[in-house]
Amino acid sequence: MASPKPRPIGDNEKITINLGVVDLGQIDLLVQEGFYSNRTDLIRTAIRNQLAAHGDVLRHTVARRTLVMGLQDYGRRELEAARDAGQRLRIQALGLVRIADDVTPELAQEAIESISVLGVLQASHKVKAALAGRIH
């Protein structure tokens, strides 16, 4: 089975939420009145507003937990270099972590001690299975 191709950074993650009928009706009313182009536009705006309102907490927590924000890519060369240097990586990220298709499950086990991703981890099913006990 071929590994899934990594999605471009610009791709969105799909989530599902349950809303009460009154909330949904109010959203639809705001859309009809032209405040938002569609339901998704309102929901994205609301989420961004909440993230902005909690921006200081997020920044302090990222710094305290030594999370790397954004995209982290790990390929065979990076993991071999860590392994050969006798290091095991503790990957902590907020955003997207991609482990390239050229990384074998064995190399991932040898080079990665733990992975904690608040966001999305993209890796082959075999690599994810090999690291299952190390993904938090």
N, CA, C and O atoms as a Tinker XYZ file with bonds, in Angstrom:
   544  protein
     1  N      0.840000   -1.164000    0.000000    73     2
     2  CA     0.000000    0.000000    0.000000    64     1     3
     3  C      0.895000    1.240000    0.000000    63     2     4     5
     4  O      1.830000    1.331000    0.795000    81     3
     5  N      0.617000    2.173000   -0.869000    73     3     6
     6  CA     1.408000    3.400000   -0.958000    64     5     7
     7  C      1.080000    4.323000    0.206000    63     6     8     9
     8  O     -0.046000    4.343000    0.703000    81     7
     9  N      2.084000    5.088000    0.632000    73     7    10
    10  CA     1.881000    6.056000    1.710000    64     9    11
    11  C      1.075000    7.224000    1.184000    63    10    12    13
    12  O      1.187000    7.581000    0.011000    81    11
    13  N      0.264000    7.823000    2.041000    73    11    14
    14  CA    -0.495000    8.978000    1.582000    64    13    15
    15  C      0.450000   10.129000    1.281000    63    14    16    17
    16  O      1.446000   10.334000    1.976000    81    15
    17  N      0.121000   10.882000    0.226000    73    15    18
    18  CA     0.950000   12.030000   -0.121000    64    17    19
    19  C      0.678000   13.140000    0.873000    63    18    20    21
    20  O     -0.475000   13.391000    1.224000    81    19
    21  N      1.741000   13.817000    1.337000    73    19    22
    22  CA     1.527000   14.934000    2.253000    64    21    23
    23  C      0.711000   16.019000    1.563000    63    22    24    25
    24  O      0.920000   16.324000    0.389000    81    23
    25  N     -0.206000   16.584000    2.302000    73    23    26
    26  CA    -1.016000   17.663000    1.773000    64    25    27
    27  C     -0.224000   18.956000    1.843000    63    26    28    29
    28  O      0.624000   19.127000    2.719000    81    27
    29  N     -0.502000   19.868000    0.916000    73    27    30
    30  CA     0.157000   21.177000    0.995000    64    29    31
    31  C     -0.223000   21.874000    2.297000    63    30    32    33
    32  O     -1.268000   21.591000    2.883000    81    31
    33  N      0.640000   22.792000    2.746000    73    31    34
    34  CA     0.416000   23.496000    4.001000    64    33    35
    35  C     -0.905000   24.246000    3.984000    63    34    36    37
    36  O     -1.571000   24.331000    5.015000    81    35
    37  N     -1.299000   24.788000    2.850000    73    35    38
    38  CA    -2.507000   25.588000    2.773000    64    37    39
    39  C     -3.789000   24.809000    2.972000    63    38    40    41
    40  O     -4.846000   25.411000    3.157000    81    39
    41  N     -3.727000   23.494000    2.942000    73    39    42
    42  CA    -4.935000   22.700000    3.120000    64    41    43
    43  C     -5.503000   22.899000    4.513000    63    42    44    45
    44  O     -4.779000   23.183000    5.468000    81    43
    45  N     -6.797000   22.744000    4.603000    73    43    46
    46  CA    -7.490000   22.873000    5.885000    64    45    47
    47  C     -7.836000   21.496000    6.419000    63    46    48    49
    48  O     -7.999000   20.545000    5.656000    81    47
    49  N     -7.945000   21.399000    7.719000    73    47    50
    50  CA    -8.446000   20.194000    8.353000    64    49    51
    51  C     -9.946000   20.347000    8.491000    63    50    52    53
    52  O    -10.431000   21.427000    8.828000    81    51
    53  N    -10.662000   19.315000    8.243000    73    51    54
    54  CA   -12.110000   19.344000    8.355000    64    53    55
    55  C    -12.492000   18.902000    9.761000    63    54    56    57
    56  O    -11.977000   17.909000   10.274000    81    55
    57  N    -13.400000   19.649000   10.372000    73    55    58
    58  CA   -13.924000   19.260000   11.676000    64    57    59
    59  C    -15.443000   19.228000   11.591000    63    58    60    61
    60  O    -16.036000   19.826000   10.693000    81    59
    61  N    -16.049000   18.543000   12.505000    73    59    62
    62  CA   -17.499000   18.476000   12.581000    64    61    63
    63  C    -17.919000   18.995000   13.943000    63    62    64    65
    64  O    -17.335000   18.633000   14.965000    81    63
    65  N    -18.933000   19.844000   13.952000    73    63    66
    66  CA   -19.455000   20.338000   15.224000    64    65    67
    67  C    -20.963000   20.134000   15.248000    63    66    68    69
    68  O    -21.623000   20.116000   14.209000    81    67
    69  N    -21.484000   19.982000   16.442000    73    67    70
    70  CA   -22.920000   19.879000   16.627000    64    69    71
    71  C    -23.413000   21.184000   17.227000    63    70    72    73
    72  O    -22.870000   21.660000   18.224000    81    71
    73  N    -24.436000   21.759000   16.624000    73    71    74
    74  CA   -25.033000   22.992000   17.109000    64    73    75
    75  C    -26.508000   22.772000   17.357000    63    74    76    77
    76  O    -27.156000   21.960000   16.697000    81    75
    77  N    -27.024000   23.508000   18.315000    73    75    78
    78  CA   -28.458000   23.485000   18.544000    64    77    79
    79  C    -29.181000   24.183000   17.403000    63    78    80    81
    80  O    -28.592000   24.987000   16.680000    81    79
    81  N    -30.458000   23.871000   17.250000    73    79    82
    82  CA   -31.212000   24.430000   16.132000    64    81    83
    83  C    -31.363000   25.945000   16.233000    63    82    84    85
    84  O    -31.398000   26.625000   15.207000    81    83
    85  N    -31.454000   26.483000   17.439000    73    83    86
    86  CA   -31.575000   27.932000   17.598000    64    85    87
    87  C    -30.275000   28.617000   17.183000    63    86    88    89
    88  O    -30.302000   29.617000   16.466000    81    87
    89  N    -29.132000   28.081000   17.633000    73    87    90
    90  CA   -27.842000   28.641000   17.227000    64    89    91
    91  C    -27.689000   28.591000   15.710000    63    90    92    93
    92  O    -27.275000   29.569000   15.088000    81    91
    93  N    -28.019000   27.465000   15.132000    73    91    94
    94  CA   -27.907000   27.310000   13.686000    64    93    95
    95  C    -28.824000   28.297000   12.966000    63    94    96    97
    96  O    -28.429000   28.890000   11.963000    81    95
    97  N    -30.029000   28.474000   13.466000    73    95    98
    98  CA   -30.958000   29.435000   12.873000    64    97    99
    99  C    -30.422000   30.855000   12.944000    63    98   100   101
   100  O    -30.565000   31.625000   11.994000    81    99
   101  N    -29.804000   31.205000   14.072000    73    99   102
   102  CA   -29.229000   32.543000   14.210000    64   101   103
   103  C    -28.063000   32.740000   13.241000    63   102   104   105
   104  O    -27.901000   33.816000   12.665000    81   103
   105  N    -27.261000   31.707000   13.069000    73   103   106
   106  CA   -26.163000   31.778000   12.092000    64   105   107
   107  C    -26.733000   31.996000   10.695000    63   106   108   109
   108  O    -26.257000   32.855000    9.952000    81   107
   109  N    -27.745000   31.222000   10.341000    73   107   110
   110  CA   -28.353000   31.366000    9.021000    64   109   111
   111  C    -28.937000   32.756000    8.820000    63   110   112   113
   112  O    -28.865000   33.304000    7.720000    81   111
   113  N    -29.513000   33.330000    9.863000    73   111   114
   114  CA   -30.066000   34.679000    9.782000    64   113   115
   115  C    -28.963000   35.705000    9.504000    63   114   116   117
   116  O    -29.132000   36.592000    8.667000    81   115
   117  N    -27.834000   35.579000   10.210000    73   115   118
   118  CA   -26.716000   36.486000    9.971000    64   117   119
   119  C    -26.165000   36.342000    8.551000    63   118   120   121
   120  O    -25.751000   37.325000    7.936000    81   119
   121  N    -26.164000   35.123000    8.042000    73   119   122
   122  CA   -25.728000   34.898000    6.661000    64   121   123
   123  C    -26.718000   35.557000    5.701000    63   122   124   125
   124  O    -26.307000   36.243000    4.765000    81   123
   125  N    -28.014000   35.357000    5.923000    73   123   126
   126  CA   -29.038000   35.962000    5.060000    64   125   127
   127  C    -28.959000   37.480000    5.071000    63   126   128   129
   128  O    -29.197000   38.129000    4.053000    81   127
   129  N    -28.628000   38.036000    6.215000    73   127   130
   130  CA   -28.555000   39.491000    6.340000    64   129   131
   131  C    -27.246000   40.064000    5.802000    63   130   132   133
   132  O    -27.051000   41.279000    5.809000    81   131
   133  N    -26.348000   39.194000    5.336000    73   131   134
   134  CA   -25.130000   39.639000    4.685000    64   133   135
   135  C    -23.946000   39.910000    5.594000    63   134   136   137
   136  O    -22.931000   40.442000    5.145000    81   135
   137  N    -24.059000   39.551000    6.864000    73   135   138
   138  CA   -22.924000   39.745000    7.770000    64   137   139
   139  C    -21.785000   38.779000    7.450000    63   138   140   141
   140  O    -20.614000   39.106000    7.643000    81   139
   141  N    -22.132000   37.596000    6.965000    73   139   142
   142  CA   -21.157000   36.571000    6.606000    64   141   143
   143  C    -21.578000   35.961000    5.277000    63   142   144   145
   144  O    -22.759000   35.950000    4.929000    81   143
   145  N    -20.592000   35.452000    4.540000    73   143   146
   146  CA   -20.903000   34.879000    3.229000    64   145   147
   147  C    -21.551000   33.501000    3.332000    63   146   148   149
   148  O    -22.312000   33.102000    2.451000    81   147
   149  N    -21.250000   32.777000    4.405000    73   147   150
   150  CA   -21.850000   31.459000    4.620000    64   149   151
   151  C    -21.593000   31.033000    6.071000    63   150   152   153
   152  O    -20.936000   31.754000    6.822000    81   151
   153  N    -22.100000   29.887000    6.455000    73   151   154
   154  CA   -21.927000   29.396000    7.834000    64   153   155
   155  C    -20.448000   29.254000    8.194000    63   154   156   157
   156  O    -20.024000   29.645000    9.281000    81   155
   157  N    -19.677000   28.694000    7.273000    73   155   158
   158  CA   -18.265000   28.464000    7.531000    64   157   159
   159  C    -17.536000   29.767000    7.802000    63   158   160   161
   160  O    -16.673000   29.826000    8.678000    81   159
   161  N    -17.874000   30.810000    7.060000    73   159   162
   162  CA   -17.253000   32.117000    7.261000    64   161   163
   163  C    -17.499000   32.610000    8.685000    63   162   164   165
   164  O    -16.578000   33.109000    9.331000    81   163
   165  N    -18.726000   32.476000    9.181000    73   163   166
   166  CA   -19.039000   32.895000   10.556000    64   165   167
   167  C    -18.265000   32.058000   11.562000    63   166   168   169
   168  O    -17.689000   32.602000   12.505000    81   167
   169  N    -18.243000   30.761000   11.379000    73   167   170
   170  CA   -17.571000   29.872000   12.334000    64   169   171
   171  C    -16.067000   30.153000   12.361000    63   170   172   173
   172  O    -15.469000   30.222000   13.435000    81   171
   173  N    -15.454000   30.315000   11.189000    73   171   174
   174  CA   -14.016000   30.635000   11.150000    64   173   175
   175  C    -13.734000   31.964000   11.843000    63   174   176   177
   176  O    -12.768000   32.090000   12.596000    81   175
   177  N    -14.588000   32.955000   11.583000    73   175   178
   178  CA   -14.408000   34.267000   12.205000    64   177   179
   179  C    -14.525000   34.155000   13.720000    63   178   180   181
   180  O    -13.732000   34.745000   14.455000    81   179
   181  N    -15.509000   33.402000   14.183000    73   179   182
   182  CA   -15.691000   33.236000   15.628000    64   181   183
   183  C    -14.481000   32.545000   16.256000    63   182   184   185
   184  O    -14.033000   32.934000   17.335000    81   183
   185  N    -13.963000   31.545000   15.598000    73   183   186
   186  CA   -12.791000   30.834000   16.124000    64   185   187
   187  C    -11.574000   31.758000   16.158000    63   186   188   189
   188  O    -10.851000   31.802000   17.152000    81   187
   189  N    -11.355000   32.488000   15.079000    73   187   190
   190  CA   -10.212000   33.420000   15.049000    64   189   191
   191  C    -10.343000   34.479000   16.141000    63   190   192   193
   192  O     -9.354000   34.838000   16.780000    81   191
   193  N    -11.556000   34.978000   16.355000    73   191   194
   194  CA   -11.766000   35.977000   17.413000    64   193   195
   195  C    -11.441000   35.389000   18.786000    63   194   196   197
   196  O    -10.834000   36.067000   19.615000    81   195
   197  N    -11.829000   34.155000   19.035000    73   195   198
   198  CA   -11.522000   33.515000   20.315000    64   197   199
   199  C    -10.020000   33.284000   20.468000    63   198   200   201
   200  O     -9.468000   33.489000   21.549000    81   199
   201  N     -9.364000   32.863000   19.399000    73   199   202
   202  CA    -7.910000   32.665000   19.457000    64   201   203
   203  C     -7.195000   33.988000   19.709000    63   202   204   205
   204  O     -6.222000   34.036000   20.462000    81   203
   205  N     -7.678000   35.066000   19.080000    73   203   206
   206  CA    -7.083000   36.383000   19.310000    64   205   207
   207  C     -7.322000   36.842000   20.744000    63   206   208   209
   208  O     -6.438000   37.431000   21.365000    81   207
   209  N     -8.516000   36.572000   21.270000    73   207   210
   210  CA    -8.839000   36.973000   22.645000    64   209   211
   211  C     -7.949000   36.256000   23.661000    63   210   212   213
   212  O     -7.665000   36.792000   24.733000    81   211
   213  N     -7.512000   35.049000   23.322000    73   211   214
   214  CA    -6.663000   34.263000   24.215000    64   213   215
   215  C     -5.211000   34.245000   23.743000    63   214   216   217
   216  O     -4.441000   33.369000   24.137000    81   215
   217  N     -4.835000   35.204000   22.905000    73   215   218
   218  CA    -3.503000   35.238000   22.310000    64   217   219
   219  C     -2.375000   35.232000   23.313000    63   218   220   221
   220  O     -1.385000   34.524000   23.128000    81   219
   221  N     -2.509000   36.024000   24.391000    73   219   222
   222  CA    -1.443000   36.068000   25.401000    64   221   223
   223  C     -1.254000   34.712000   26.068000    63   222   224   225
   224  O     -0.124000   34.266000   26.265000    81   223
   225  N     -2.344000   34.065000   26.412000    73   223   226
   226  CA    -2.270000   32.740000   27.036000    64   225   227
   227  C     -1.613000   31.753000   26.081000    63   226   228   229
   228  O     -0.760000   30.965000   26.489000    81   227
   229  N     -2.004000   31.793000   24.823000    73   227   230
   230  CA    -1.411000   30.888000   23.840000    64   229   231
   231  C      0.091000   31.121000   23.708000    63   230   232   233
   232  O      0.867000   30.165000   23.712000    81   231
   233  N      0.508000   32.378000   23.593000    73   231   234
   234  CA     1.941000   32.678000   23.447000    64   233   235
   235  C      2.734000   32.219000   24.668000    63   234   236   237
   236  O      3.808000   31.634000   24.526000    81   235
   237  N      2.213000   32.480000   25.858000    73   235   238
   238  CA     2.922000   32.072000   27.080000    64   237   239
   239  C      2.991000   30.551000   27.202000    63   238   240   241
   240  O      4.012000   30.001000   27.613000    81   239
   241  N      1.912000   29.887000   26.848000    73   239   242
   242  CA     1.883000   28.433000   26.942000    64   241   243
   243  C      2.839000   27.808000   25.939000    63   242   244   245
   244  O      3.538000   26.849000   26.265000    81   243
   245  N      2.878000   28.341000   24.720000    73   243   246
   246  CA     3.812000   27.838000   23.707000    64   245   247
   247  C      5.242000   27.990000   24.204000    63   246   248   249
   248  O      6.047000   27.068000   24.074000    81   247
   249  N      5.562000   29.149000   24.774000    73   247   250
   250  CA     6.925000   29.372000   25.280000    64   249   251
   251  C      7.233000   28.457000   26.456000    63   250   252   253
   252  O      8.319000   27.882000   26.527000    81   251
   253  N      6.286000   28.317000   27.380000    73   251   254
   254  CA     6.503000   27.499000   28.575000    64   253   255
   255  C      6.689000   26.029000   28.207000    63   254   256   257
   256  O      7.529000   25.338000   28.784000    81   255
   257  N      5.913000   25.565000   27.260000    73   255   258
   258  CA     5.981000   24.150000   26.886000    64   257   259
   259  C      7.017000   23.889000   25.804000    63   258   260   261
   260  O      7.134000   22.760000   25.327000    81   259
   261  N      7.756000   24.889000   25.415000    73   259   262
   262  CA     8.769000   24.819000   24.362000    64   261   263
   263  C      8.239000   24.129000   23.108000    63   262   264   265
   264  O      8.863000   23.219000   22.561000    81   263
   265  N      7.081000   24.585000   22.675000    73   263   266
   266  CA     6.488000   24.081000   21.440000    64   265   267
   267  C      7.044000   24.866000   20.262000    63   266   268   269
   268  O      7.276000   26.071000   20.362000    81   267
   269  N      7.253000   24.189000   19.161000    73   267   270
   270  CA     7.627000   24.855000   17.927000    64   269   271
   271  C      6.335000   25.096000   17.161000    63   270   272   273
   272  O      5.548000   24.176000   16.939000    81   271
   273  N      6.128000   26.347000   16.759000    73   271   274
   274  CA     4.908000   26.688000   16.034000    64   273   275
   275  C      5.157000   26.641000   14.536000    63   274   276   277
   276  O      6.223000   27.024000   14.054000    81   275
   277  N      4.150000   26.164000   13.810000    73   275   278
   278  CA     4.226000   26.157000   12.350000    64   277   279
   279  C      4.448000   24.762000   11.818000    63   278   280   281
   280  O      3.856000   23.791000   12.289000    81   279
   281  N      5.318000   24.682000   10.821000    73   279   282
   282  CA     5.587000   23.428000   10.120000    64   281   283
   283  C      6.941000   22.882000   10.513000    63   282   284   285
   284  O      7.933000   23.610000   10.554000    81   283
   285  N      6.974000   21.571000   10.805000    73   283   286
   286  CA     8.240000   20.864000   11.016000    64   285   287
   287  C      8.253000   19.681000   10.058000    63   286   288   289
   288  O      7.344000   18.850000   10.063000    81   287
   289  N      9.292000   19.617000    9.240000    73   287   290
   290  CA     9.470000   18.508000    8.305000    64   289   291
   291  C     10.633000   17.647000    8.755000    63   290   292   293
   292  O     11.697000   18.160000    9.098000    81   291
   293  N     10.433000   16.346000    8.753000    73   291   294
   294  CA    11.499000   15.408000    9.086000    64   293   295
   295  C     11.617000   14.399000    7.952000    63   294   296   297
   296  O     10.664000   13.691000    7.626000    81   295
   297  N     12.797000   14.350000    7.364000    73   295   298
   298  CA    13.079000   13.385000    6.310000    64   297   299
   299  C     14.116000   12.390000    6.780000    63   298   300   301
   300  O     14.596000   12.453000    7.912000    81   299
   301  N     14.445000   11.485000    5.910000    73   299   302
   302  CA    15.414000   10.441000    6.226000    64   301   303
   303  C     16.749000   11.029000    6.677000    63   302   304   305
   304  O     17.328000   10.564000    7.659000    81   303
   305  N     17.245000   12.055000    5.966000    73   303   306
   306  CA    18.555000   12.632000    6.313000    64   305   307
   307  C     18.581000   13.217000    7.721000    63   306   308   309
   308  O     19.537000   13.001000    8.465000    81   307
   309  N     17.528000   13.962000    8.093000    73   307   310
   310  CA    17.494000   14.566000    9.428000    64   309   311
   311  C     17.452000   13.493000   10.516000    63   310   312   313
   312  O     18.145000   13.597000   11.528000    81   311
   313  N     16.645000   12.477000   10.302000    73   311   314
   314  CA    16.517000   11.429000   11.318000    64   313   315
   315  C     17.768000   10.560000   11.393000    63   314   316   317
   316  O     18.159000   10.137000   12.481000    81   315
   317  N     18.403000   10.286000   10.253000    73   315   318
   318  CA    19.662000    9.532000   10.276000    64   317   319
   319  C     20.744000   10.324000   11.006000    63   318   320   321
   320  O     21.536000    9.757000   11.759000    81   319
   321  N     20.773000   11.636000   10.780000    73   319   322
   322  CA    21.778000   12.476000   11.450000    64   321   323
   323  C     21.565000   12.457000   12.960000    63   322   324   325
   324  O     22.530000   12.360000   13.719000    81   323
   325  N     20.329000   12.547000   13.398000    73   323   326
   326  CA    20.042000   12.495000   14.839000    64   325   327
   327  C     20.442000   11.140000   15.409000    63   326   328   329
   328  O     21.101000   11.064000   16.446000    81   327
   329  N     20.042000   10.079000   14.731000    73   327   330
   330  CA    20.372000    8.716000   15.195000    64   329   331
   331  C     21.875000    8.522000   15.260000    63   330   332   333
   332  O     22.398000    8.003000   16.246000    81   331
   333  N     22.577000    8.944000   14.198000    73   331   334
   334  CA    24.031000    8.752000   14.135000    64   333   335
   335  C     24.759000    9.574000   15.189000    63   334   336   337
   336  O     25.866000    9.223000   15.595000    81   335
   337  N     24.141000   10.675000   15.639000    73   335   338
   338  CA    24.729000   11.510000   16.696000    64   337   339
   339  C     24.351000   11.004000   18.082000    63   338   340   341
   340  O     24.719000   11.600000   19.095000    81   339
   341  N     23.614000    9.901000   18.114000    73   339   342
   342  CA    23.201000    9.339000   19.394000    64   341   343
   343  C     22.074000   10.116000   20.061000    63   342   344   345
   344  O     21.876000   10.026000   21.272000    81   343
   345  N     21.346000   10.874000   19.265000    73   343   346
   346  CA    20.229000   11.665000   19.805000    64   345   347
   347  C     18.904000   11.027000   19.438000    63   346   348   349
   348  O     18.762000   10.401000   18.388000    81   347
   349  N     17.940000   11.199000   20.327000    73   347   350
   350  CA    16.564000   10.789000   20.039000    64   349   351
   351  C     15.706000   12.025000   20.189000    63   350   352   353
   352  O     15.722000   12.685000   21.228000    81   351
   353  N     14.969000   12.327000   19.162000    73   351   354
   354  CA    14.202000   13.561000   19.111000    64   353   355
   355  C     12.947000   13.499000   19.967000    63   354   356   357
   356  O     12.243000   12.490000   20.008000    81   355
   357  N     12.689000   14.603000   20.645000    73   355   358
   358  CA    11.426000   14.828000   21.350000    64   357   359
   359  C     10.736000   15.949000   20.595000    63   358   360   361
   360  O     11.032000   17.126000   20.801000    81   359
   361  N      9.824000   15.579000   19.731000    73   359   362
   362  CA     9.161000   16.542000   18.862000    64   361   363
   363  C      7.930000   17.085000   19.575000    63   362   364   365
   364  O      7.034000   16.327000   19.945000    81   363
   365  N      7.891000   18.405000   19.766000    73   363   366
   366  CA     6.758000   19.071000   20.395000    64   365   367
   367  C      6.363000   20.229000   19.496000    63   366   368   369
   368  O      7.151000   21.153000   19.291000    81   367
   369  N      5.155000   20.188000   18.961000    73   367   370
   370  CA     4.785000   21.194000   17.978000    64   369   371
   371  C      3.337000   21.623000   18.114000    63   370   372   373
   372  O      2.475000   20.892000   18.602000    81   371
   373  N      3.118000   22.831000   17.664000    73   371   374
   374  CA     1.777000   23.365000   17.511000    64   373   375
   375  C      1.674000   23.734000   16.040000    63   374   376   377
   376  O      2.281000   24.708000   15.596000    81   375
   377  N      0.917000   22.967000   15.295000    73   375   378
   378  CA     0.803000   23.195000   13.858000    64   377   379
   379  C      0.835000   21.887000   13.103000    63   378   380   381
   380  O     -0.024000   21.027000   13.294000    81   379
   381  N      1.836000   21.739000   12.240000    73   379   382
   382  CA     1.925000   20.576000   11.370000    64   381   383
   383  C      3.306000   19.952000   11.473000    63   382   384   385
   384  O      4.318000   20.639000   11.338000    81   383
   385  N      3.344000   18.646000   11.713000    73   383   386
   386  CA     4.583000   17.864000   11.673000    64   385   387
   387  C      4.430000   16.856000   10.552000    63   386   388   389
   388  O      3.474000   16.081000   10.517000    81   387
   389  N      5.398000   16.877000    9.627000    73   387   390
   390  CA     5.383000   15.921000    8.519000    64   389   391
   391  C      6.618000   15.045000    8.600000    63   390   392   393
   392  O      7.740000   15.541000    8.693000    81   391
   393  N      6.403000   13.740000    8.566000    73   391   394
   394  CA     7.503000   12.784000    8.481000    64   393   395
   395  C      7.446000   12.236000    7.063000    63   394   396   397
   396  O      6.448000   11.639000    6.659000    81   395
   397  N      8.513000   12.440000    6.317000    73   395   398
   398  CA     8.540000   12.137000    4.892000    64   397   399
   399  C      8.368000   10.653000    4.611000    63   398   400   401
   400  O      8.604000    9.796000    5.463000    81   399
   401  N      7.954000   10.388000    3.398000    73   399   402
   402  CA     7.736000    9.005000    2.970000    64   401   403
   403  C      9.021000    8.195000    2.897000    63   402   404   405
   404  O      8.972000    6.966000    2.883000    81   403
   405  N     10.199000    8.876000    2.849000    73   403   406
   406  CA    11.458000    8.126000    2.788000    64   405   407
   407  C     11.924000    7.649000    4.163000    63   406   408   409
   408  O     12.991000    7.044000    4.275000    81   407
   409  N     11.145000    7.911000    5.200000    73   407   410
   410  CA    11.479000    7.474000    6.558000    64   409   411
   411  C     10.845000    6.103000    6.801000    63   410   412   413
   412  O      9.632000    5.934000    6.680000    81   411
   413  N     11.685000    5.138000    7.143000    73   411   414
   414  CA    11.175000    3.797000    7.439000    64   413   415
   415  C     10.674000    3.745000    8.883000    63   414   416   417
   416  O     11.084000    4.562000    9.708000    81   415
   417  N      9.804000    2.806000    9.190000    73   415   418
   418  CA     9.359000    2.652000   10.577000    64   417   419
   419  C     10.534000    2.403000   11.527000    63   418   420   421
   420  O     10.536000    2.892000   12.657000    81   419
   421  N     11.524000    1.646000   11.070000    73   419   422
   422  CA    12.680000    1.344000   11.915000    64   421   423
   423  C     13.482000    2.602000   12.229000    63   422   424   425
   424  O     13.887000    2.812000   13.372000    81   423
   425  N     13.714000    3.439000   11.221000    73   423   426
   426  CA    14.447000    4.683000   11.437000    64   425   427
   427  C     13.673000    5.599000   12.375000    63   426   428   429
   428  O     14.261000    6.222000   13.259000    81   427
   429  N     12.374000    5.684000   12.191000    73   427   430
   430  CA    11.561000    6.528000   13.074000    64   429   431
   431  C     11.691000    6.059000   14.523000    63   430   432   433
   432  O     11.830000    6.880000   15.430000    81   431
   433  N     11.646000    4.749000   14.744000    73   431   434
   434  CA    11.785000    4.216000   16.102000    64   433   435
   435  C     13.155000    4.508000   16.694000    63   434   436   437
   436  O     13.271000    4.788000   17.887000    81   435
   437  N     14.191000    4.444000   15.868000    73   435   438
   438  CA    15.548000    4.679000   16.348000    64   437   439
   439  C     15.809000    6.155000   16.665000    63   438   440   441
   440  O     16.591000    6.463000   17.564000    81   439
   441  N     15.153000    7.076000   15.929000    73   439   442
   442  CA    15.497000    8.495000   16.026000    64   441   443
   443  C     14.493000    9.336000   16.811000    63   442   444   445
   444  O     14.819000   10.442000   17.243000    81   443
   445  N     13.283000    8.826000   16.997000    73   443   446
   446  CA    12.246000    9.650000   17.638000    64   445   447
   447  C     11.867000    9.038000   18.979000    63   446   448   449
   448  O     11.393000    7.904000   19.053000    81   447
   449  N     12.082000    9.807000   20.031000    73   447   450
   450  CA    11.712000    9.361000   21.377000    64   449   451
   451  C     10.232000    9.600000   21.653000    63   450   452   453
   452  O      9.552000    8.746000   22.222000    81   451
   453  N      9.737000   10.772000   21.245000    73   451   454
   454  CA     8.325000   11.084000   21.478000    64   453   455
   455  C      7.861000   12.167000   20.519000    63   454   456   457
   456  O      8.653000   12.957000   20.006000    81   455
   457  N      6.552000   12.182000   20.292000    73   455   458
   458  CA     5.928000   13.206000   19.443000    64   457   459
   459  C      4.678000   13.705000   20.150000    63   458   460   461
   460  O      3.821000   12.923000   20.561000    81   459
   461  N      4.596000   15.015000   20.280000    73   459   462
   462  CA     3.404000   15.654000   20.816000    64   461   463
   463  C      3.036000   16.776000   19.856000    63   462   464   465
   464  O      3.755000   17.769000   19.742000    81   463
   465  N      1.912000   16.613000   19.165000    73   463   466
   466  CA     1.509000   17.584000   18.162000    64   465   467
   467  C      0.114000   18.098000   18.495000    63   466   468   469
   468  O     -0.846000   17.333000   18.584000    81   467
   469  N      0.028000   19.391000   18.673000    73   467   470
   470  CA    -1.264000   20.050000   18.781000    64   469   471
   471  C     -1.551000   20.575000   17.386000    63   470   472   473
   472  O     -1.108000   21.662000   17.017000    81   471
   473  N     -2.278000   19.813000   16.633000    73   471   474
   474  CA    -2.529000   20.128000   15.237000    64   473   475
   475  C     -2.583000   18.846000   14.449000    63   474   476   477
   476  O     -3.435000   17.994000   14.699000    81   475
   477  N     -1.667000   18.696000   13.485000    73   475   478
   478  CA    -1.724000   17.574000   12.560000    64   477   479
   479  C     -0.361000   16.899000   12.445000    63   478   480   481
   480  O      0.666000   17.560000   12.289000    81   479
   481  N     -0.373000   15.576000   12.525000    73   479   482
   482  CA     0.811000   14.767000   12.256000    64   481   483
   483  C      0.575000   14.026000   10.952000    63   482   484   485
   484  O     -0.369000   13.245000   10.837000    81   483
   485  N      1.437000   14.273000    9.963000    73   483   486
   486  CA     1.351000   13.567000    8.686000    64   485   487
   487  C      2.539000   12.623000    8.586000    63   486   488   489
   488  O      3.695000   13.045000    8.624000    81   487
   489  N      2.234000   11.347000    8.457000    73   487   490
   490  CA     3.255000   10.315000    8.294000    64   489   491
   491  C      2.567000    9.096000    7.698000    63   490   492   493
   492  O      1.342000    8.987000    7.732000    81   491
   493  N      3.348000    8.198000    7.162000    73   491   494
   494  CA     2.764000    6.979000    6.618000    64   493   495
   495  C      2.097000    6.188000    7.746000    63   494   496   497
   496  O      2.428000    6.344000    8.921000    81   495
   497  N      1.168000    5.352000    7.359000    73   495   498
   498  CA     0.487000    4.519000    8.357000    64   497   499
   499  C      1.482000    3.623000    9.094000    63   498   500   501
   500  O      1.326000    3.374000   10.290000    81   499
   501  N      2.507000    3.136000    8.382000    73   499   502
   502  CA     3.503000    2.259000    9.004000    64   501   503
   503  C      4.330000    3.007000   10.041000    63   502   504   505
   504  O      4.604000    2.472000   11.115000    81   503
   505  N      4.731000    4.240000    9.731000    73   503   506
   506  CA     5.512000    5.036000   10.686000    64   505   507
   507  C      4.649000    5.376000   11.897000    63   506   508   509
   508  O      5.115000    5.289000   13.033000    81   507
   509  N      3.406000    5.761000   11.665000    73   507   510
   510  CA     2.519000    6.061000   12.790000    64   509   511
   511  C      2.316000    4.829000   13.671000    63   510   512   513
   512  O      2.289000    4.935000   14.897000    81   511
   513  N      2.177000    3.679000   13.053000    73   511   514
   514  CA     2.002000    2.441000   13.827000    64   513   515
   515  C      3.265000    2.139000   14.633000    63   514   516   517
   516  O      3.181000    1.726000   15.790000    81   515
   517  N      4.432000    2.344000   14.025000    73   515   518
   518  CA     5.697000    2.069000   14.724000    64   517   519
   519  C      5.895000    3.007000   15.912000    63   518   520   521
   520  O      6.526000    2.634000   16.901000    81   519
   521  N      5.358000    4.220000   15.817000    73   519   522
   522  CA     5.531000    5.210000   16.879000    64   521   523
   523  C      4.299000    5.333000   17.781000    63   522   524   525
   524  O      4.236000    6.239000   18.612000    81   523
   525  N      3.350000    4.463000   17.634000    73   523   526
   526  CA     2.065000    4.597000   18.329000    64   525   527
   527  C      2.219000    4.846000   19.827000    63   526   528   529
   528  O      1.502000    5.684000   20.374000    81   527
   529  N      3.097000    4.171000   20.486000    73   527   530
   530  CA     3.286000    4.345000   21.915000    64   529   531
   531  C      4.033000    5.614000   22.293000    63   530   532   533
   532  O      4.153000    5.944000   23.473000    81   531
   533  N      4.533000    6.321000   21.294000    73   531   534
   534  CA     5.325000    7.530000   21.537000    64   533   535
   535  C      4.595000    8.805000   21.120000    63   534   536   537
   536  O      5.097000    9.908000   21.334000    81   535
   537  N      3.418000    8.655000   20.528000    73   535   538
   538  CA     2.642000    9.804000   20.063000    64   537   539
   539  C      1.678000   10.192000   21.168000    63   538   540   541
   540  O      0.854000    9.387000   21.602000    81   539
   541  N      1.789000   11.431000   21.616000    73   539   542
   542  CA     0.959000   11.914000   22.733000    64   541   543
   543  C      0.115000   13.078000   22.293000    63   542   544
   544  O     -0.649000   13.622000   23.090000    81   543
